């Protein structure tokens, strides 16, 4: 049986907790949300709630920023990565179909 805290998509962490975990400013996390790079869920009171998957994505975004990318550059890289993953998936399906 999967426990709720085992689900990487379950929104569990507040903006303050994530900021502390990753040693980031809360304002930076809000900026990632406003640029739609990391879009956490919202509680009933409209507070941000981050999942483990969100935290991992924030780490990926920070890594790209550390490499010198702007937020717009990060967005484009993430879009291209998603597109490549989708194309690889379609290619795998097509290869399997042809066998």
Gaussian input, Z-matrix of N, CA and C with variables (Angstrom, degrees):
# hf/3-21g

backbone

0 1
 N
 C     1     B1
 C     2     B2     1     A1
 N     3     B3     2     A2     1     D1
 C     4     B4     3     A3     2     D2
 C     5     B5     4     A4     3     D3
 N     6     B6     5     A5     4     D4
 C     7     B7     6     A6     5     D5
 C     8     B8     7     A7     6     D6
 N     9     B9     8     A8     7     D7
 C    10    B10     9     A9     8     D8
 C    11    B11    10    A10     9     D9
 N    12    B12    11    A11    10    D10
 C    13    B13    12    A12    11    D11
 C    14    B14    13    A13    12    D12
 N    15    B15    14    A14    13    D13
 C    16    B16    15    A15    14    D14
 C    17    B17    16    A16    15    D15
 N    18    B18    17    A17    16    D16
 C    19    B19    18    A18    17    D17
 C    20    B20    19    A19    18    D18
 N    21    B21    20    A20    19    D19
 C    22    B22    21    A21    20    D20
 C    23    B23    22    A22    21    D21
 N    24    B24    23    A23    22    D22
 C    25    B25    24    A24    23    D23
 C    26    B26    25    A25    24    D24
 N    27    B27    26    A26    25    D25
 C    28    B28    27    A27    26    D26
 C    29    B29    28    A28    27    D27
 N    30    B30    29    A29    28    D28
 C    31    B31    30    A30    29    D29
 C    32    B32    31    A31    30    D30
 N    33    B33    32    A32    31    D31
 C    34    B34    33    A33    32    D32
 C    35    B35    34    A34    33    D33
 N    36    B36    35    A35    34    D34
 C    37    B37    36    A36    35    D35
 C    38    B38    37    A37    36    D36
 N    39    B39    38    A38    37    D37
 C    40    B40    39    A39    38    D38
 C    41    B41    40    A40    39    D39
 N    42    B42    41    A41    40    D40
 C    43    B43    42    A42    41    D41
 C    44    B44    43    A43    42    D42
 N    45    B45    44    A44    43    D43
 C    46    B46    45    A45    44    D44
 C    47    B47    46    A46    45    D45
 N    48    B48    47    A47    46    D46
 C    49    B49    48    A48    47    D47
 C    50    B50    49    A49    48    D48
 N    51    B51    50    A50    49    D49
 C    52    B52    51    A51    50    D50
 C    53    B53    52    A52    51    D51
 N    54    B54    53    A53    52    D52
 C    55    B55    54    A54    53    D53
 C    56    B56    55    A55    54    D54
 N    57    B57    56    A56    55    D55
 C    58    B58    57    A57    56    D56
 C    59    B59    58    A58    57    D57
 N    60    B60    59    A59    58    D58
 C    61    B61    60    A60    59    D59
 C    62    B62    61    A61    60    D60
 N    63    B63    62    A62    61    D61
 C    64    B64    63    A63    62    D62
 C    65    B65    64    A64    63    D63
 N    66    B66    65    A65    64    D64
 C    67    B67    66    A66    65    D65
 C    68    B68    67    A67    66    D66
 N    69    B69    68    A68    67    D67
 C    70    B70    69    A69    68    D68
 C    71    B71    70    A70    69    D69
 N    72    B72    71    A71    70    D70
 C    73    B73    72    A72    71    D71
 C    74    B74    73    A73    72    D72
 N    75    B75    74    A74    73    D73
 C    76    B76    75    A75    74    D74
 C    77    B77    76    A76    75    D75
 N    78    B78    77    A77    76    D76
 C    79    B79    78    A78    77    D77
 C    80    B80    79    A79    78    D78
 N    81    B81    80    A80    79    D79
 C    82    B82    81    A81    80    D80
 C    83    B83    82    A82    81    D81
 N    84    B84    83    A83    82    D82
 C    85    B85    84    A84    83    D83
 C    86    B86    85    A85    84    D84
 N    87    B87    86    A86    85    D85
 C    88    B88    87    A87    86    D86
 C    89    B89    88    A88    87    D87
 N    90    B90    89    A89    88    D88
 C    91    B91    90    A90    89    D89
 C    92    B92    91    A91    90    D90
 N    93    B93    92    A92    91    D91
 C    94    B94    93    A93    92    D92
 C    95    B95    94    A94    93    D93
 N    96    B96    95    A95    94    D94
 C    97    B97    96    A96    95    D95
 C    98    B98    97    A97    96    D96
 N    99    B99    98    A98    97    D97
 C   100   B100    99    A99    98    D98
 C   101   B101   100   A100    99    D99
 N   102   B102   101   A101   100   D100
 C   103   B103   102   A102   101   D101
 C   104   B104   103   A103   102   D102
 N   105   B105   104   A104   103   D103
 C   106   B106   105   A105   104   D104
 C   107   B107   106   A106   105   D105
 N   108   B108   107   A107   106   D106
 C   109   B109   108   A108   107   D107
 C   110   B110   109   A109   108   D108
 N   111   B111   110   A110   109   D109
 C   112   B112   111   A111   110   D110
 C   113   B113   112   A112   111   D111
 N   114   B114   113   A113   112   D112
 C   115   B115   114   A114   113   D113
 C   116   B116   115   A115   114   D114
 N   117   B117   116   A116   115   D115
 C   118   B118   117   A117   116   D116
 C   119   B119   118   A118   117   D117
 N   120   B120   119   A119   118   D118
 C   121   B121   120   A120   119   D119
 C   122   B122   121   A121   120   D120
 N   123   B123   122   A122   121   D121
 C   124   B124   123   A123   122   D122
 C   125   B125   124   A124   123   D123
 N   126   B126   125   A125   124   D124
 C   127   B127   126   A126   125   D125
 C   128   B128   127   A127   126   D126
 N   129   B129   128   A128   127   D127
 C   130   B130   129   A129   128   D128
 C   131   B131   130   A130   129   D129
 N   132   B132   131   A131   130   D130
 C   133   B133   132   A132   131   D131
 C   134   B134   133   A133   132   D132
 N   135   B135   134   A134   133   D133
 C   136   B136   135   A135   134   D134
 C   137   B137   136   A136   135   D135
 N   138   B138   137   A137   136   D136
 C   139   B139   138   A138   137   D137
 C   140   B140   139   A139   138   D138
 N   141   B141   140   A140   139   D139
 C   142   B142   141   A141   140   D140
 C   143   B143   142   A142   141   D141
 N   144   B144   143   A143   142   D142
 C   145   B145   144   A144   143   D143
 C   146   B146   145   A145   144   D144
 N   147   B147   146   A146   145   D145
 C   148   B148   147   A147   146   D146
 C   149   B149   148   A148   147   D147
 N   150   B150   149   A149   148   D148
 C   151   B151   150   A150   149   D149
 C   152   B152   151   A151   150   D150
 N   153   B153   152   A152   151   D151
 C   154   B154   153   A153   152   D152
 C   155   B155   154   A154   153   D153
 N   156   B156   155   A155   154   D154
 C   157   B157   156   A156   155   D155
 C   158   B158   157   A157   156   D156
 N   159   B159   158   A158   157   D157
 C   160   B160   159   A159   158   D158
 C   161   B161   160   A160   159   D159
 N   162   B162   161   A161   160   D160
 C   163   B163   162   A162   161   D161
 C   164   B164   163   A163   162   D162
 N   165   B165   164   A164   163   D163
 C   166   B166   165   A165   164   D164
 C   167   B167   166   A166   165   D165
 N   168   B168   167   A167   166   D166
 C   169   B169   168   A168   167   D167
 C   170   B170   169   A169   168   D168
 N   171   B171   170   A170   169   D169
 C   172   B172   171   A171   170   D170
 C   173   B173   172   A172   171   D171
 N   174   B174   173   A173   172   D172
 C   175   B175   174   A174   173   D173
 C   176   B176   175   A175   174   D174
 N   177   B177   176   A176   175   D175
 C   178   B178   177   A177   176   D176
 C   179   B179   178   A178   177   D177
 N   180   B180   179   A179   178   D178
 C   181   B181   180   A180   179   D179
 C   182   B182   181   A181   180   D180
 N   183   B183   182   A182   181   D181
 C   184   B184   183   A183   182   D182
 C   185   B185   184   A184   183   D183
 N   186   B186   185   A185   184   D184
 C   187   B187   186   A186   185   D185
 C   188   B188   187   A187   186   D186
 N   189   B189   188   A188   187   D187
 C   190   B190   189   A189   188   D188
 C   191   B191   190   A190   189   D189
 N   192   B192   191   A191   190   D190
 C   193   B193   192   A192   191   D191
 C   194   B194   193   A193   192   D192
 N   195   B195   194   A194   193   D193
 C   196   B196   195   A195   194   D194
 C   197   B197   196   A196   195   D195
 N   198   B198   197   A197   196   D196
 C   199   B199   198   A198   197   D197
 C   200   B200   199   A199   198   D198
 N   201   B201   200   A200   199   D199
 C   202   B202   201   A201   200   D200
 C   203   B203   202   A202   201   D201
 N   204   B204   203   A203   202   D202
 C   205   B205   204   A204   203   D203
 C   206   B206   205   A205   204   D204
 N   207   B207   206   A206   205   D205
 C   208   B208   207   A207   206   D206
 C   209   B209   208   A208   207   D207
 N   210   B210   209   A209   208   D208
 C   211   B211   210   A210   209   D209
 C   212   B212   211   A211   210   D210
 N   213   B213   212   A212   211   D211
 C   214   B214   213   A213   212   D212
 C   215   B215   214   A214   213   D213
 N   216   B216   215   A215   214   D214
 C   217   B217   216   A216   215   D215
 C   218   B218   217   A217   216   D216
 N   219   B219   218   A218   217   D217
 C   220   B220   219   A219   218   D218
 C   221   B221   220   A220   219   D219
 N   222   B222   221   A221   220   D220
 C   223   B223   222   A222   221   D221
 C   224   B224   223   A223   222   D222
 N   225   B225   224   A224   223   D223
 C   226   B226   225   A225   224   D224
 C   227   B227   226   A226   225   D225
 N   228   B228   227   A227   226   D226
 C   229   B229   228   A228   227   D227
 C   230   B230   229   A229   228   D228
 N   231   B231   230   A230   229   D229
 C   232   B232   231   A231   230   D230
 C   233   B233   232   A232   231   D231
 N   234   B234   233   A233   232   D232
 C   235   B235   234   A234   233   D233
 C   236   B236   235   A235   234   D234
 N   237   B237   236   A236   235   D235
 C   238   B238   237   A237   236   D236
 C   239   B239   238   A238   237   D237
 N   240   B240   239   A239   238   D238
 C   241   B241   240   A240   239   D239
 C   242   B242   241   A241   240   D240
 N   243   B243   242   A242   241   D241
 C   244   B244   243   A243   242   D242
 C   245   B245   244   A244   243   D243
 N   246   B246   245   A245   244   D244
 C   247   B247   246   A246   245   D245
 C   248   B248   247   A247   246   D246
 N   249   B249   248   A248   247   D247
 C   250   B250   249   A249   248   D248
 C   251   B251   250   A250   249   D249
 N   252   B252   251   A251   250   D250
 C   253   B253   252   A252   251   D251
 C   254   B254   253   A253   252   D252
 N   255   B255   254   A254   253   D253
 C   256   B256   255   A255   254   D254
 C   257   B257   256   A256   255   D255
 N   258   B258   257   A257   256   D256
 C   259   B259   258   A258   257   D257
 C   260   B260   259   A259   258   D258
 N   261   B261   260   A260   259   D259
 C   262   B262   261   A261   260   D260
 C   263   B263   262   A262   261   D261
 N   264   B264   263   A263   262   D262
 C   265   B265   264   A264   263   D263
 C   266   B266   265   A265   264   D264
 N   267   B267   266   A266   265   D265
 C   268   B268   267   A267   266   D266
 C   269   B269   268   A268   267   D267
 N   270   B270   269   A269   268   D268
 C   271   B271   270   A270   269   D269
 C   272   B272   271   A271   270   D270
 N   273   B273   272   A272   271   D271
 C   274   B274   273   A273   272   D272
 C   275   B275   274   A274   273   D273
 N   276   B276   275   A275   274   D274
 C   277   B277   276   A276   275   D275
 C   278   B278   277   A277   276   D276
 N   279   B279   278   A278   277   D277
 C   280   B280   279   A279   278   D278
 C   281   B281   280   A280   279   D279
 N   282   B282   281   A281   280   D280
 C   283   B283   282   A282   281   D281
 C   284   B284   283   A283   282   D282
 N   285   B285   284   A284   283   D283
 C   286   B286   285   A285   284   D284
 C   287   B287   286   A286   285   D285
 N   288   B288   287   A287   286   D286
 C   289   B289   288   A288   287   D287
 C   290   B290   289   A289   288   D288
 N   291   B291   290   A290   289   D289
 C   292   B292   291   A291   290   D290
 C   293   B293   292   A292   291   D291
 N   294   B294   293   A293   292   D292
 C   295   B295   294   A294   293   D293
 C   296   B296   295   A295   294   D294

   B1=1.4510
   B2=1.5331
   B3=1.3161
   B4=1.4614
   B5=1.5228
   B6=1.3018
   B7=1.4659
   B8=1.5295
   B9=1.3263
   B10=1.4750
   B11=1.5306
   B12=1.3163
   B13=1.4655
   B14=1.5233
   B15=1.3458
   B16=1.4605
   B17=1.5286
   B18=1.3124
   B19=1.4586
   B20=1.5274
   B21=1.3538
   B22=1.4733
   B23=1.5213
   B24=1.3242
   B25=1.4677
   B26=1.5308
   B27=1.3117
   B28=1.4676
   B29=1.5323
   B30=1.3266
   B31=1.4779
   B32=1.5227
   B33=1.3282
   B34=1.4589
   B35=1.5229
   B36=1.3196
   B37=1.4560
   B38=1.5222
   B39=1.3126
   B40=1.4620
   B41=1.5265
   B42=1.3087
   B43=1.4585
   B44=1.5307
   B45=1.3211
   B46=1.4629
   B47=1.5207
   B48=1.3260
   B49=1.4625
   B50=1.5218
   B51=1.3274
   B52=1.4681
   B53=1.5234
   B54=1.3105
   B55=1.4645
   B56=1.5274
   B57=1.3258
   B58=1.4656
   B59=1.5280
   B60=1.3230
   B61=1.4713
   B62=1.5198
   B63=1.3312
   B64=1.4592
   B65=1.5221
   B66=1.3230
   B67=1.4605
   B68=1.5277
   B69=1.3303
   B70=1.4600
   B71=1.5208
   B72=1.3057
   B73=1.4586
   B74=1.5281
   B75=1.3252
   B76=1.4579
   B77=1.5248
   B78=1.3072
   B79=1.4678
   B80=1.5281
   B81=1.3246
   B82=1.4625
   B83=1.5333
   B84=1.3253
   B85=1.4692
   B86=1.5261
   B87=1.3148
   B88=1.4667
   B89=1.5294
   B90=1.3134
   B91=1.4708
   B92=1.5296
   B93=1.3286
   B94=1.4630
   B95=1.5214
   B96=1.3291
   B97=1.4600
   B98=1.5294
   B99=1.3160
   B100=1.4663
   B101=1.5311
   B102=1.3297
   B103=1.4707
   B104=1.5299
   B105=1.3259
   B106=1.4629
   B107=1.5246
   B108=1.3357
   B109=1.4610
   B110=1.5164
   B111=1.3033
   B112=1.4616
   B113=1.5226
   B114=1.3022
   B115=1.4738
   B116=1.5237
   B117=1.3242
   B118=1.4613
   B119=1.5242
   B120=1.3226
   B121=1.4688
   B122=1.5250
   B123=1.3114
   B124=1.4687
   B125=1.5190
   B126=1.3218
   B127=1.4624
   B128=1.5271
   B129=1.3216
   B130=1.4657
   B131=1.5294
   B132=1.3230
   B133=1.4582
   B134=1.5193
   B135=1.3403
   B136=1.4576
   B137=1.5358
   B138=1.3319
   B139=1.4645
   B140=1.5197
   B141=1.3327
   B142=1.4538
   B143=1.5260
   B144=1.3412
   B145=1.4603
   B146=1.5250
   B147=1.3188
   B148=1.4561
   B149=1.5257
   B150=1.3154
   B151=1.4632
   B152=1.5309
   B153=1.3381
   B154=1.4688
   B155=1.5281
   B156=1.3332
   B157=1.4642
   B158=1.5333
   B159=1.3386
   B160=1.4687
   B161=1.5239
   B162=1.3243
   B163=1.4691
   B164=1.5252
   B165=1.3303
   B166=1.4699
   B167=1.5271
   B168=1.3136
   B169=1.4745
   B170=1.5264
   B171=1.3277
   B172=1.4637
   B173=1.5228
   B174=1.3222
   B175=1.4622
   B176=1.5168
   B177=1.3308
   B178=1.4623
   B179=1.5279
   B180=1.3245
   B181=1.4650
   B182=1.5308
   B183=1.3138
   B184=1.4746
   B185=1.5207
   B186=1.3368
   B187=1.4583
   B188=1.5238
   B189=1.3228
   B190=1.4646
   B191=1.5246
   B192=1.3190
   B193=1.4728
   B194=1.5254
   B195=1.3306
   B196=1.4645
   B197=1.5247
   B198=1.3303
   B199=1.4654
   B200=1.5276
   B201=1.3350
   B202=1.4562
   B203=1.5184
   B204=1.3295
   B205=1.4582
   B206=1.5217
   B207=1.3051
   B208=1.4629
   B209=1.5292
   B210=1.3259
   B211=1.4636
   B212=1.5226
   B213=1.3176
   B214=1.4705
   B215=1.5236
   B216=1.3249
   B217=1.4671
   B218=1.5216
   B219=1.3202
   B220=1.4631
   B221=1.5249
   B222=1.3295
   B223=1.4679
   B224=1.5328
   B225=1.3332
   B226=1.4665
   B227=1.5201
   B228=1.3280
   B229=1.4682
   B230=1.5296
   B231=1.3269
   B232=1.4594
   B233=1.5295
   B234=1.3296
   B235=1.4706
   B236=1.5201
   B237=1.3158
   B238=1.4661
   B239=1.5332
   B240=1.3255
   B241=1.4625
   B242=1.5249
   B243=1.3298
   B244=1.4671
   B245=1.5279
   B246=1.3213
   B247=1.4610
   B248=1.5246
   B249=1.3182
   B250=1.4624
   B251=1.5321
   B252=1.3296
   B253=1.4596
   B254=1.5271
   B255=1.3311
   B256=1.4689
   B257=1.5315
   B258=1.3231
   B259=1.4560
   B260=1.5224
   B261=1.3205
   B262=1.4696
   B263=1.5210
   B264=1.3250
   B265=1.4505
   B266=1.5295
   B267=1.3188
   B268=1.4629
   B269=1.5288
   B270=1.3187
   B271=1.4526
   B272=1.5236
   B273=1.3123
   B274=1.4624
   B275=1.5287
   B276=1.3321
   B277=1.4707
   B278=1.5235
   B279=1.3268
   B280=1.4629
   B281=1.5243
   B282=1.3193
   B283=1.4729
   B284=1.5118
   B285=1.3318
   B286=1.4723
   B287=1.5261
   B288=1.3068
   B289=1.4732
   B290=1.5176
   B291=1.3366
   B292=1.4664
   B293=1.5202
   B294=1.2997
   B295=1.4766
   B296=1.4597
   A1=109.46
   A2=115.72
   A3=120.79
   A4=109.10
   A5=114.84
   A6=121.19
   A7=108.55
   A8=117.84
   A9=119.96
   A10=113.00
   A11=117.39
   A12=119.96
   A13=112.26
   A14=117.88
   A15=121.47
   A16=112.03
   A17=116.97
   A18=121.90
   A19=109.30
   A20=117.98
   A21=119.55
   A22=113.74
   A23=117.78
   A24=120.90
   A25=112.39
   A26=118.28
   A27=121.03
   A28=109.51
   A29=117.56
   A30=120.42
   A31=110.84
   A32=116.07
   A33=120.76
   A34=114.42
   A35=117.92
   A36=120.84
   A37=111.72
   A38=116.21
   A39=121.54
   A40=109.22
   A41=115.92
   A42=120.62
   A43=110.32
   A44=117.42
   A45=120.62
   A46=112.34
   A47=116.68
   A48=119.98
   A49=111.51
   A50=116.39
   A51=120.00
   A52=110.48
   A53=117.02
   A54=120.52
   A55=109.96
   A56=117.13
   A57=120.82
   A58=111.32
   A59=117.05
   A60=120.93
   A61=111.52
   A62=116.12
   A63=120.90
   A64=113.57
   A65=116.46
   A66=122.36
   A67=110.82
   A68=114.84
   A69=122.46
   A70=109.45
   A71=115.32
   A72=120.61
   A73=109.33
   A74=116.57
   A75=120.33
   A76=111.26
   A77=116.62
   A78=120.52
   A79=110.99
   A80=117.24
   A81=120.81
   A82=110.14
   A83=116.85
   A84=120.14
   A85=110.58
   A86=116.69
   A87=119.73
   A88=110.73
   A89=116.32
   A90=120.41
   A91=110.86
   A92=117.34
   A93=119.87
   A94=110.43
   A95=115.87
   A96=120.76
   A97=110.15
   A98=117.54
   A99=119.95
   A100=111.68
   A101=116.90
   A102=121.30
   A103=111.47
   A104=116.26
   A105=123.66
   A106=113.23
   A107=116.16
   A108=120.91
   A109=110.85
   A110=116.31
   A111=123.32
   A112=105.79
   A113=115.88
   A114=121.08
   A115=109.57
   A116=116.81
   A117=119.46
   A118=111.53
   A119=113.99
   A120=119.81
   A121=108.22
   A122=115.67
   A123=121.08
   A124=109.44
   A125=115.04
   A126=120.74
   A127=108.39
   A128=116.10
   A129=119.92
   A130=111.04
   A131=116.46
   A132=121.06
   A133=112.82
   A134=117.61
   A135=125.46
   A136=113.39
   A137=116.81
   A138=119.74
   A139=109.48
   A140=115.91
   A141=120.76
   A142=110.08
   A143=115.09
   A144=122.13
   A145=107.50
   A146=115.50
   A147=121.98
   A148=111.24
   A149=115.12
   A150=121.50
   A151=108.65
   A152=115.99
   A153=119.25
   A154=109.48
   A155=117.37
   A156=120.60
   A157=110.72
   A158=116.95
   A159=120.69
   A160=110.51
   A161=116.11
   A162=120.85
   A163=109.71
   A164=116.92
   A165=120.30
   A166=110.93
   A167=116.34
   A168=120.04
   A169=110.59
   A170=117.42
   A171=120.64
   A172=109.61
   A173=116.22
   A174=120.11
   A175=112.03
   A176=116.37
   A177=121.00
   A178=110.64
   A179=116.78
   A180=121.46
   A181=109.90
   A182=116.93
   A183=120.65
   A184=111.16
   A185=116.89
   A186=120.52
   A187=111.84
   A188=116.17
   A189=120.04
   A190=111.47
   A191=116.50
   A192=120.20
   A193=109.83
   A194=116.64
   A195=120.35
   A196=112.22
   A197=116.49
   A198=121.03
   A199=111.98
   A200=116.25
   A201=120.01
   A202=115.33
   A203=118.13
   A204=119.79
   A205=111.18
   A206=115.13
   A207=121.11
   A208=107.85
   A209=116.55
   A210=119.08
   A211=110.72
   A212=117.52
   A213=119.93
   A214=110.11
   A215=117.27
   A216=120.83
   A217=111.38
   A218=116.28
   A219=120.86
   A220=109.38
   A221=116.95
   A222=120.30
   A223=110.32
   A224=115.97
   A225=119.72
   A226=111.48
   A227=117.72
   A228=121.13
   A229=109.98
   A230=117.28
   A231=120.84
   A232=110.70
   A233=117.33
   A234=120.81
   A235=110.34
   A236=116.54
   A237=120.54
   A238=110.84
   A239=117.55
   A240=120.15
   A241=110.95
   A242=116.45
   A243=120.46
   A244=110.21
   A245=117.13
   A246=121.25
   A247=110.83
   A248=117.60
   A249=121.53
   A250=110.17
   A251=117.27
   A252=120.48
   A253=111.01
   A254=116.55
   A255=120.54
   A256=110.67
   A257=117.10
   A258=120.55
   A259=111.76
   A260=117.71
   A261=121.03
   A262=110.61
   A263=116.01
   A264=120.42
   A265=110.75
   A266=116.82
   A267=120.71
   A268=111.17
   A269=116.84
   A270=121.22
   A271=110.94
   A272=117.10
   A273=120.98
   A274=110.92
   A275=116.37
   A276=120.35
   A277=109.99
   A278=116.94
   A279=121.07
   A280=111.36
   A281=117.34
   A282=120.65
   A283=110.78
   A284=116.67
   A285=121.14
   A286=110.05
   A287=117.44
   A288=122.01
   A289=110.68
   A290=116.98
   A291=120.99
   A292=112.88
   A293=118.28
   A294=120.07
   A295=110.63
   D1=131.33
   D2=-179.74
   D3=-83.64
   D4=129.65
   D5=177.18
   D6=-83.31
   D7=151.04
   D8=-179.76
   D9=-55.37
   D10=-35.65
   D11=-178.04
   D12=-77.99
   D13=-8.11
   D14=176.20
   D15=-84.27
   D16=-14.60
   D17=-177.70
   D18=-80.47
   D19=113.89
   D20=-178.17
   D21=-66.60
   D22=-15.14
   D23=-179.71
   D24=-94.71
   D25=-4.39
   D26=-177.18
   D27=-74.20
   D28=122.83
   D29=179.00
   D30=-73.80
   D31=110.98
   D32=-173.57
   D33=-125.29
   D34=-23.44
   D35=-169.61
   D36=-106.34
   D37=140.35
   D38=175.88
   D39=-81.51
   D40=166.76
   D41=178.51
   D42=-60.51
   D43=-37.31
   D44=178.61
   D45=-66.43
   D46=-40.46
   D47=178.59
   D48=-64.98
   D49=-42.52
   D50=179.48
   D51=-66.71
   D52=-41.54
   D53=177.74
   D54=-58.65
   D55=-43.52
   D56=178.54
   D57=-66.56
   D58=-43.06
   D59=-178.19
   D60=-60.94
   D61=-40.56
   D62=-173.74
   D63=-102.80
   D64=2.37
   D65=-178.71
   D66=55.10
   D67=51.89
   D68=179.10
   D69=-122.88
   D70=163.96
   D71=174.93
   D72=-82.15
   D73=142.85
   D74=176.84
   D75=-59.66
   D76=-36.43
   D77=179.45
   D78=-61.43
   D79=-35.80
   D80=178.02
   D81=-65.01
   D82=-41.28
   D83=178.51
   D84=-64.55
   D85=-40.17
   D86=176.71
   D87=-64.44
   D88=-35.68
   D89=178.46
   D90=-66.42
   D91=-39.51
   D92=176.43
   D93=-61.07
   D94=-37.25
   D95=178.15
   D96=-68.16
   D97=-44.09
   D98=-178.56
   D99=-65.72
   D100=-27.91
   D101=176.52
   D102=-89.51
   D103=3.60
   D104=178.09
   D105=58.25
   D106=33.64
   D107=174.92
   D108=-87.75
   D109=-35.45
   D110=173.85
   D111=-137.87
   D112=116.56
   D113=-175.32
   D114=-115.80
   D115=90.45
   D116=-178.67
   D117=-69.69
   D118=161.11
   D119=174.53
   D120=-68.65
   D121=170.29
   D122=177.85
   D123=-122.17
   D124=140.97
   D125=175.47
   D126=-76.28
   D127=175.31
   D128=177.48
   D129=-59.32
   D130=-30.04
   D131=177.80
   D132=-87.12
   D133=10.48
   D134=177.63
   D135=70.26
   D136=21.87
   D137=175.58
   D138=-87.75
   D139=145.50
   D140=179.99
   D141=-66.10
   D142=138.75
   D143=175.25
   D144=-132.29
   D145=116.82
   D146=-176.07
   D147=-96.58
   D148=142.85
   D149=174.12
   D150=-94.48
   D151=172.08
   D152=174.73
   D153=-63.27
   D154=-35.98
   D155=177.56
   D156=-63.10
   D157=-39.42
   D158=176.17
   D159=-62.11
   D160=-43.34
   D161=-179.52
   D162=-62.29
   D163=-41.66
   D164=177.24
   D165=-62.54
   D166=-40.96
   D167=-179.89
   D168=-66.52
   D169=-38.12
   D170=176.13
   D171=-59.82
   D172=-42.01
   D173=177.01
   D174=-60.74
   D175=-40.92
   D176=177.55
   D177=-64.51
   D178=-43.72
   D179=178.27
   D180=-60.73
   D181=-46.13
   D182=179.96
   D183=-61.18
   D184=-38.43
   D185=177.38
   D186=-61.56
   D187=-41.98
   D188=178.73
   D189=-68.19
   D190=-37.99
   D191=176.57
   D192=-64.35
   D193=-40.82
   D194=177.77
   D195=-61.92
   D196=-25.91
   D197=177.26
   D198=-81.65
   D199=-2.98
   D200=174.52
   D201=106.41
   D202=5.07
   D203=-179.75
   D204=-79.59
   D205=149.16
   D206=172.13
   D207=-82.27
   D208=171.34
   D209=177.57
   D210=-61.57
   D211=-37.52
   D212=177.58
   D213=-67.27
   D214=-38.10
   D215=176.17
   D216=-64.13
   D217=-40.80
   D218=177.13
   D219=-61.14
   D220=-44.75
   D221=179.64
   D222=-56.93
   D223=-45.51
   D224=-178.02
   D225=-64.97
   D226=-42.20
   D227=178.29
   D228=-60.84
   D229=-44.97
   D230=-179.51
   D231=-64.80
   D232=-39.15
   D233=176.68
   D234=-62.09
   D235=-44.92
   D236=-179.04
   D237=-66.50
   D238=-39.11
   D239=177.17
   D240=-61.51
   D241=-41.99
   D242=178.96
   D243=-65.44
   D244=-40.24
   D245=179.15
   D246=-64.30
   D247=-43.54
   D248=178.47
   D249=-62.54
   D250=-43.13
   D251=179.05
   D252=-61.45
   D253=-41.82
   D254=179.05
   D255=-64.70
   D256=-43.55
   D257=179.32
   D258=-65.15
   D259=-39.02
   D260=176.80
   D261=-62.26
   D262=-40.57
   D263=178.71
   D264=-63.78
   D265=-45.71
   D266=178.60
   D267=-62.85
   D268=-39.42
   D269=178.56
   D270=-64.03
   D271=-41.94
   D272=178.88
   D273=-63.20
   D274=-41.12
   D275=177.90
   D276=-63.44
   D277=-44.57
   D278=-179.84
   D279=-63.90
   D280=-41.14
   D281=178.10
   D282=-63.70
   D283=-42.02
   D284=179.05
   D285=-64.84
   D286=-38.68
   D287=-179.74
   D288=-64.59
   D289=-37.47
   D290=-177.56
   D291=-75.26
   D292=-16.23
   D293=-177.86
   D294=-80.50

